[in-house]
Amino acid sequence: RFGAATQAPDAGELARFDLAAGDRALHTIGGGIYDRSQRPQADLELRLLNSPLRETPAPALFEEEQSRFATQTNARGEYHFSGLLAGAYTLLIRLPTGEIAVRDLAISTTGPTGYDFTI
């Protein structure tokens, strides 16, 4: 079900849409991934799992198709995910070494929408 869109924007402005899945709003989050020297980390593969990490090792979860949420950081180390329901998520980040970094986050209607990480 889709809510009503706001009035059409002027050139250069973004339209704001009130999207809903049932009665639950969909959210967009994003942020940046940096090394300890605060340099952006480009071309990292990311997976967002819509449940907290279980007993399964992170590398095995990274390869599973349990979540449709996958992206890659851009040249500025930025990423974003959209179409998310509120709840607990686990972000898996494949590092250049092949290791998987794990970060937990929670999405809510009143919570943050930006998540920066240092790896």
Disulfide bonds with the S-S distance in Angstrom:
none
